Amino acid sequence: MQLYSVLELLHQDNKLPEVEIKGWVRTFRANRFIALNDGSTINNIQCVVDFENTDETLLKRITTGAAIHIKGELVESQGKGQNVEIIVSSLDVLGDAHPDEYPIQPKKHSFEFLRENAHLRTRTSTFSAVMRLRSNLSFAIHKYFNDNGFYYMHTPIITGSDAEGAGEMFRVSKLDAKNPPLTENGAIDYSKDFFGKETNLTVSGQLEAETYAMSLGKVYTFGPTFRAENSNTSRHLSEFWMIEPEVAFMDLPGNMDLAEDFMKYVLTYVLEHNREDLDFLEQRLLNEEKTKPQAERNDMSLIEKLNFVIENNFMRVSYTEAIDILRNSKPNKKKKFKYPIEEWGVDLQSEHERFLVEKHFKCPVILFDYPANIKAFYMRLNDDGKTVRAMDILFPGIGEMVGGSQREERLEVLKEKMAALNIPEEELWWYLDLRKYGTAVHSGFGLGFERLVMFVTGMSNIRDVIPFPRTPQNAEF
């Protein structure tokens, strides 16, 4: 007898006289109908038990959450809601789930409650759909880069440099926390530490990826990054995953082309491979929207948003042009923006980015040539001396999705920018070496994976798109 998944059985066109399946009970009603799920699909398969000929003690053990093993016949369903069902010939309970203790009962649970039970929340339809989408998005990302000649590299998680210059990093140390060695000046002597210097968890793999791009041509890294930012908003995590491609001999327009093609590919992939999950999540969102005031409802459904990105060319607009549009817009003139646009040089907020995408251009937008003083030191300085060849890609409903730039390839200019920001040359000597030995134009971008998963699933809190969220005061599981 062959062991099947729920997904395989639900897509069977023919009756099967003997099937075997294992999974978890979602519901058991009338001592007869088991809704069984094994994680392979959003849908359950109905298993029909002959309760008259089944031991009563066994029936009592078939509770929500129990793991069971079923053998039977796959037949055309006699009821509504499913095409096929299993007539059970034998049933075994592999693992009990006592109903007075099991927290994921068949009722509506708040996301806050489910975060407290993150080890079990994928037993729900919503979170199983989210995590299947997360998995397939990961695969699509690797497939895109592999099919386009990129090499996958693993950048260090422990680092001695701060790629973003933000300074909000988690320290990695073996020193005695209560009695660390001190220098003559009374500072902690990190030369006595495990690595002989102060080290931290990485905030980005970009700088190391650049070194490989300048020898292998096209590379990408997709790994965990860490920020010690004390933020409890719905868009911040202390541990998250970043996708960061770097390409030698590619300028800013080429970087835009790559990012647009990449985003359209991965969204198309999940539309083709996770349609049932997306349909379920879209319906969840539609039901949620009905409870909101009319003014707060989204203009597009979940799948409409994905197609909005896939089907439209991304509009490319300079930061300067965008500021002019925003400054002269009705929301700005009528003081509807929470952060009014008054002068050139300000950093844009989500409300501004969404206005450009959803109201003004009505398509995804790539902003470029940002003021140098609001962007990172490694971005290529333009000839005007005040802007850099940076780009941000803006999506509906979320604002910034991708951030990237043409990297500064000129040694002296890079050294000047580092000096202005008090970044010691000895800390990044190897990064400067790339500009001394065979320098060339090169570019790349970064994409926070959890933000992408939020966009694809419609989840409003970033803690609900990563298996075990790490946030301030929270390192459970």
C-alpha positions in Angstrom: 0.0 0.0 0.0 1.4 3.4 -1.1 1.8 6.3 1.4 0.4 9.4 -0.2 0.3 13.1 0.8 -3.0 15.0 1.1 -2.0 17.1 -1.9 -1.4 14.0 -4.1 -4.8 12.5 -3.1 -6.7 15.7 -3.7 -5.3 15.9 -7.2 -6.2 12.2 -8.1 -8.7 11.8 -10.9 -9.2 8.1 -10.3 -10.5 6.0 -7.5 -7.8 4.1 -5.6 -8.7 0.9 -3.8 -5.8 1.1 -1.3 -4.3 4.3 0.0 -2.3 5.1 3.1 -1.9 8.6 4.7 -0.5 10.2 7.9 -1.4 13.6 9.2 -2.9 15.7 12.0 -6.6 16.0 12.8 -8.1 19.4 12.1 -11.6 18.5 13.1 -13.6 15.4 13.9 -17.4 15.7 13.7 -20.3 13.4 14.3 -17.8 10.6 15.3 -17.6 10.0 11.6 -15.9 12.7 9.5 -12.2 13.5 10.0 -10.7 16.5 8.3 -7.0 15.5 8.0 -4.0 17.7 7.0 -0.4 16.9 6.6 1.0 20.3 5.7 1.3 19.6 2.0 -1.6 21.8 1.1 -4.0 24.4 2.5 -6.8 21.9 2.0 -7.8 19.0 4.2 -8.9 15.6 3.0 -12.1 14.1 4.5 -11.7 10.6 6.0 -15.0 8.8 6.7 -14.9 6.4 9.7 -17.4 3.6 10.3 -18.1 4.5 13.9 -20.3 1.5 14.5 -17.4 -0.9 13.9 -14.7 1.3 15.5 -13.6 0.9 19.1 -15.1 3.7 21.2 -11.8 4.2 23.1 -10.1 4.9 19.8 -12.8 7.3 18.7 -12.2 9.4 21.8 -8.6 9.7 20.9 -9.3 11.3 17.5 -9.2 14.9 18.7 -8.0 18.1 17.1 -4.2 18.1 16.8 -3.8 14.3 17.1 -1.4 12.6 14.7 -3.0 9.6 13.0 -2.3 6.9 10.4 -5.1 6.0 8.1 -5.6 3.2 5.5 -8.5 3.0 3.2 -10.1 3.5 -0.2 -10.1 6.8 -2.1 -13.6 7.3 -3.6 -15.7 10.1 -5.1 -17.1 12.2 -2.3 -20.7 11.9 -1.5 -20.8 15.3 0.2 -20.2 18.9 -0.7 -16.8 20.7 -0.5 -14.5 18.0 -1.8 -14.2 15.9 -4.9 -12.7 12.8 -3.2 -12.6 11.3 0.3 -11.2 8.3 2.0 -13.4 5.5 3.3 -11.3 4.4 6.3 -10.5 0.7 6.7 -8.0 1.0 9.5 -6.9 3.8 11.8 -4.2 4.2 14.3 -3.5 7.2 16.6 0.3 8.0 16.5 0.2 10.8 18.9 -2.5 12.1 21.2 -3.5 15.8 21.6 -5.5 16.2 24.8 -8.3 18.6 24.0 -8.1 20.3 27.4 -4.4 21.1 26.8 -4.0 21.5 23.1 -3.9 25.3 22.4 -4.7 25.3 18.6 -8.4 24.4 18.8 -10.6 24.8 15.7 -11.7 28.4 16.4 -10.4 31.9 15.6 -7.2 32.8 17.4 -5.5 36.2 17.5 -2.1 36.5 15.9 -0.7 37.6 19.3 -1.9 34.3 20.8 -0.4 32.4 17.9 3.0 34.2 18.3 3.0 32.9 21.9 2.5 29.4 20.4 4.8 29.8 17.4 5.9 26.2 17.6 2.3 25.1 16.8 0.9 28.0 14.8 1.7 26.3 11.4 -1.1 23.9 12.3 -3.4 26.7 11.3 -4.4 27.4 7.7 -3.1 30.9 7.7 0.4 30.1 8.9 0.8 26.9 7.0 0.0 29.0 3.8 2.4 31.7 4.8 5.3 29.3 5.4 4.7 27.3 2.2 4.9 30.6 0.4 8.0 31.5 2.2 9.6 28.2 1.2 8.7 28.6 -2.4 9.8 32.2 -2.5 13.2 31.0 -1.2 13.4 28.4 -3.9 12.4 30.9 -6.6 15.1 33.3 -5.5 17.8 30.6 -5.7 16.4 29.3 -9.1 16.4 32.8 -10.6 20.0 33.5 -9.7 21.2 30.0 -10.7 19.4 30.2 -14.0 21.0 33.6 -14.7 24.6 32.7 -14.1 25.0 33.9 -10.5 27.2 32.1 -7.9 25.8 31.7 -4.4 28.2 32.6 -1.7 27.9 32.5 2.1 29.1 35.7 3.7 30.3 35.8 7.4 27.8 36.0 10.2 30.5 37.2 12.6 32.2 40.4 11.3 34.5 43.1 12.5 33.0 45.8 10.3 29.7 47.7 10.2 28.6 47.7 6.6 25.7 50.1 7.1 27.5 52.5 9.4 24.5 52.3 11.7 26.4 51.1 14.8 23.4 49.1 16.1 25.0 45.7 16.2 25.0 42.7 18.5 28.4 42.1 20.0 30.1 38.7 19.8 32.5 38.1 22.7 34.0 35.4 24.9 35.2 37.8 27.5 34.1 37.5 31.1 31.1 39.8 31.3 31.6 40.5 35.0 35.3 41.0 34.9 36.6 41.8 31.3 40.3 42.7 30.7 40.8 46.4 30.5 43.3 48.6 28.7 45.4 51.3 30.5 42.6 53.8 29.7 40.0 51.6 31.4 38.3 50.5 28.2 37.6 46.8 27.4 40.6 45.2 25.9 39.2 43.3 22.9 42.7 42.2 21.8 42.3 39.6 24.6 39.0 38.4 23.1 38.5 35.3 21.0 39.1 37.0 17.6 41.6 39.5 19.0 39.3 42.4 18.1 35.8 43.7 18.7 33.3 41.6 16.6 29.6 41.6 15.9 26.8 39.8 14.2 26.6 41.1 10.6 24.0 43.7 9.4 24.7 42.9 5.8 26.7 40.6 3.6 27.1 43.2 0.8 30.7 44.3 1.4 32.0 40.7 1.4 29.8 39.9 -1.6 31.4 42.7 -3.5 34.8 41.1 -3.1 33.5 37.9 -4.8 31.7 39.9 -7.6 35.1 41.4 -8.4 36.5 38.0 -9.3 33.5 35.8 -10.1 31.5 38.4 -11.9 27.9 37.7 -10.7 27.3 36.6 -7.1 24.5 36.7 -4.5 24.2 36.0 -0.8 21.0 35.0 0.9 21.4 34.7 4.6 20.6 36.0 8.1 21.4 39.5 9.3 21.0 41.2 12.6 20.1 44.6 13.9 20.2 45.7 17.6 17.7 48.4 17.0 15.3 48.7 19.9 12.2 48.9 17.8 8.9 47.1 18.4 7.1 48.2 15.3 5.3 45.8 12.9 8.1 46.2 10.4 11.2 45.5 12.4 13.0 42.3 13.4 16.3 41.9 15.2 17.1 38.8 13.1 16.0 38.7 9.5 17.1 37.4 6.1 18.6 39.4 3.2 19.0 38.8 -0.5 22.0 40.7 -1.9 23.2 40.3 -5.5 26.4 42.0 -6.6 27.5 42.3 -10.2 30.8 43.4 -11.7 30.8 45.7 -14.8 27.1 46.7 -14.2 26.0 50.3 -13.8 22.9 51.7 -12.2 20.5 51.2 -15.2 21.7 47.6 -15.4 21.0 47.3 -11.7 17.5 48.6 -12.2 16.9 46.1 -15.0 18.1 43.2 -12.9 16.0 44.1 -9.8 12.8 44.6 -11.9 13.3 41.3 -13.8 14.1 39.5 -10.5 11.0 40.8 -8.7 8.7 39.9 -11.5 10.1 36.4 -11.7 9.7 35.4 -8.1 6.2 36.8 -7.9 5.2 35.0 -11.1 6.7 31.8 -9.6 4.5 31.8 -6.5 1.4 32.8 -8.5 2.0 29.7 -10.6 3.0 27.3 -7.7 1.0 28.5 -4.7 -2.3 29.6 -6.1 -4.4 27.8 -3.5 -2.5 29.4 -0.6 -2.7 32.8 -2.2 -6.5 32.4 -2.8 -6.9 31.5 0.8 -4.9 34.4 2.1 -6.6 36.8 -0.3 -10.0 35.7 1.1 -8.7 36.2 4.6 -7.7 39.8 3.7 -11.0 40.5 2.0 -12.8 39.4 5.2 -10.5 41.6 7.2 -11.0 44.6 5.0 -14.8 44.4 5.5 -14.3 45.2 9.2 -12.3 48.4 8.4 -13.7 51.9 7.7 -14.1 52.6 4.0 -11.3 55.2 4.0 -8.8 52.6 5.4 -9.5 49.8 2.9 -7.0 48.8 0.3 -7.8 49.6 -3.3 -6.3 46.3 -4.5 -6.8 42.7 -3.5 -3.7 40.5 -2.7 -3.5 38.9 -6.1 -4.2 42.2 -7.9 -1.2 43.7 -6.1 1.0 40.9 -7.3 -0.2 41.3 -10.9 0.2 45.0 -10.5 3.9 44.5 -10.1 4.2 41.7 -12.7 2.2 43.4 -15.5 3.5 47.0 -15.3 6.8 48.4 -16.3 8.5 50.1 -13.4 8.6 53.8 -13.7 12.1 55.3 -13.2 12.0 58.7 -11.6 14.8 60.8 -10.0 14.6 61.7 -6.4 14.6 65.4 -7.4 11.6 64.9 -9.7 9.8 62.9 -7.0 10.3 65.7 -4.5 8.8 68.2 -6.9 5.8 65.9 -7.5 5.2 65.3 -3.8 5.7 69.0 -2.9 3.0 70.0 -5.4 0.6 67.1 -4.6 -2.8 67.7 -3.1 -2.1 65.7 0.1 1.0 67.8 0.7 -0.7 71.1 0.0 -3.7 70.1 2.1 -1.4 68.9 4.9 -2.7 65.4 4.7 0.8 63.9 4.9 1.9 63.1 8.4 5.4 64.2 7.2 5.0 67.2 4.9 7.5 67.6 2.1 9.0 71.1 2.3 12.5 70.9 0.9 14.9 68.8 -1.2 17.1 66.4 0.8 14.6 64.8 3.2 14.3 61.1 3.4 10.9 59.8 2.1 8.4 58.1 4.3 6.1 55.2 3.4 3.2 57.5 2.8 5.2 59.4 0.2 6.4 56.3 -1.5 2.9 54.8 -1.6 1.5 58.0 -3.0 3.9 57.9 -5.9 3.1 54.3 -6.7 -0.6 54.1 -6.0 -1.9 57.5 -6.8 0.5 59.4 -9.1 2.2 56.9 -11.4 -0.1 53.9 -10.8 2.7 51.4 -11.3 5.8 50.3 -9.4 8.4 53.1 -9.2 12.2 53.1 -9.1 13.6 56.3 -7.5 17.2 57.1 -8.2 20.0 59.7 -7.6 19.3 60.3 -3.9 21.0 63.0 -1.8 24.4 61.7 -0.7 23.9 62.6 2.9 21.0 60.2 3.4 22.6 57.2 1.8 25.5 54.9 2.7 29.2 55.7 2.2 29.7 53.0 -0.5 27.3 54.5 -3.0 28.8 56.1 -6.2 29.0 59.9 -6.0 27.5 61.6 -9.0 29.3 64.4 -10.8 27.1 67.0 -9.1 28.8 66.2 -5.9 25.5 66.1 -3.9 23.7 63.0 -5.1 24.7 59.3 -5.4 23.7 56.6 -7.8 21.3 54.9 -5.4 18.0 53.4 -6.2 14.9 52.3 -4.2 12.1 50.2 -5.7 8.6 51.1 -4.4 5.7 48.8 -4.3 2.0 49.3 -3.6 0.8 48.9 0.0 4.3 48.7 1.5 6.5 51.4 0.0 10.2 50.6 -0.3 10.9 47.0 -1.3 14.4 47.1 -2.7 17.4 49.3 -2.0 20.5 49.3 -4.1 23.2 51.4 -5.9 26.1 51.5 -8.2 29.0 51.1 -5.8 31.8 53.7 -5.5 34.7 52.2 -7.6 37.1 55.2 -7.3 39.7 54.7 -4.5 40.3 58.4 -3.6 36.6 59.3 -3.6 35.8 56.3 -1.4 38.6 57.2 1.1 37.2 60.8 1.3 33.7 59.6 2.0 35.0 57.2 4.7 37.0 59.9 6.3 34.0 62.2 6.4 32.1 59.6 8.3 35.0 58.6 10.6 35.2 55.1 9.2 38.8 54.0 9.8 40.7 52.8 6.6 42.3 50.0 8.6 38.9 48.6 9.4 38.0 48.2 5.7 41.5 47.9 4.1 40.4 44.9 2.2 37.4 46.7 0.8 39.7 49.6 -0.4 42.0 47.0 -2.0 39.2 46.2 -4.5 39.6 49.8 -5.7 43.4 49.4 -5.9 43.6 46.2 -7.9 41.5 46.0 -11.0 38.7 48.4 -10.0 35.6 48.6 -12.2 32.0 49.8 -12.2 29.9 47.4 -10.2 26.4 47.4 -8.6 24.0 45.5 -6.4 20.9 45.7 -4.3 19.5 44.4 -1.1 16.0 43.0 -0.4 14.7 42.1 3.1 13.2 38.7 2.6 10.6 39.1 5.3 9.3 42.3 3.7 8.9 40.4 0.4 7.0 37.6 2.2 4.8 40.3 3.8 4.0 41.7 0.4 3.2 38.3 -1.1 1.1 37.0 1.8 -0.7 40.2 2.8 0.4 39.8 6.4 0.6 43.1 8.2 3.1 42.2 10.9 6.6 41.1 10.1 6.6 38.7 13.1 4.1 36.6 11.3 6.2 35.8 8.2 9.3 34.3 10.0 9.1 31.0 11.9 10.4 32.3 15.2 10.6 36.1 15.4 13.5 37.8 17.3 12.5 41.2 18.7 13.4 43.3 21.7 12.7 41.3 24.9 11.7 38.3 22.9 14.0 35.3 22.1 11.5 32.5 22.8 11.8 29.1 21.1 
